[in-house]
Amino acid sequence: MIIIDRIDDGIAVLETDTGMQTVPADQMPEGARDGDVLQWVCDHYEVDAIATEERRNRILERMRKRKRGRD
C-alpha cells in the first residue's frame, strides 16, 4: 500500500510497505492530497478512490470511539 503522507515544497512524501519514500510532487495524480491511497499502474501513480475512502472511514471510526471513551 502506498499512502501520501504529505506534499510540501514540490516533494511528495509517501508511506510504503517498506518505509518512507520521497518523489517529485509532479509525479502525483492531479488532485491527489494527503492521506490518499495510491497504486502504481504501469509507469505512473493513480489514486485508489475506494481504498482511500475505506481508510478514511476506518480512521474516522477510530476517532469517534476514542472520543466516546473520553466522554
URBEL-V370358 format. One record per residue. N is the residue number from 1. RES is the residue in three letters. PSI is psi in whole degrees, -180 to 180 (none if undefined). D_CENTER is the distance of its C-alpha to the mean C-alpha in Angstrom with 1 decimal. Layout:
# URBEL-V370358
N/RES/PSI/D_CENTER, N/RES/PSI/D_CENTER
This chain:
# URBEL-V370358
1/MET/140/9.0, 2/ILE/125/6.7, 3/ILE/136/3.1, 4/ILE/115/3.6, 5/ASP/-47/5.8, 6/ARG/159/8.1, 7/ILE/120/10.4, 8/ASP/133/14.0, 9/ASP/43/17.4, 10/GLY/9/16.5, 11/ILE/134/14.2, 12/ALA/128/10.5, 13/VAL/121/9.6, 14/LEU/139/7.5, 15/GLU/121/7.7, 16/THR/174/9.7, 17/ASP/-23/12.4, 18/THR/5/14.9, 19/GLY/-169/13.5, 20/MET/148/12.0, 21/GLN/145/12.6, 22/THR/142/13.2, 23/VAL/157/13.8, 24/PRO/137/15.5, 25/ALA/-26/13.4, 26/ASP/-7/15.8, 27/GLN/-8/14.3, 28/MET/148/11.2, 29/PRO/152/12.0, 30/GLU/129/14.0, 31/GLY/-1/12.3, 32/ALA/146/8.7, 33/ARG/171/7.2, 34/ASP/136/5.4, 35/GLY/-12/2.9, 36/ASP/142/3.1, 37/VAL/132/4.2, 38/LEU/158/6.8, 39/GLN/144/10.4, 40/TRP/115/13.0, 41/VAL/116/16.0, 42/CYS/-91/19.3, 43/ASP/22/18.7, 44/HIS/164/15.5, 45/TYR/145/11.8, 46/GLU/143/11.3, 47/VAL/130/8.7, 48/ASP/93/9.4, 49/ALA/-40/10.3, 50/ILE/-48/11.9, 51/ALA/-36/9.4, 52/THR/-46/6.9, 53/GLU/-44/10.2, 54/GLU/-43/11.4, 55/ARG/-45/8.7, 56/ARG/-40/9.2, 57/ASN/-41/12.9, 58/ARG/-43/13.1, 59/ILE/-45/12.0, 60/LEU/-40/14.4, 61/GLU/-42/17.1, 62/ARG/-42/17.0, 63/MET/-41/17.4, 64/ARG/-44/20.2, 65/LYS/-42/21.9, 66/ARG/-41/21.9, 67/LYS/-43/23.3, 68/ARG/-35/26.0, 69/GLY/-24/26.9, 70/ARG/-20/27.7, 71/ASP/none/29.8
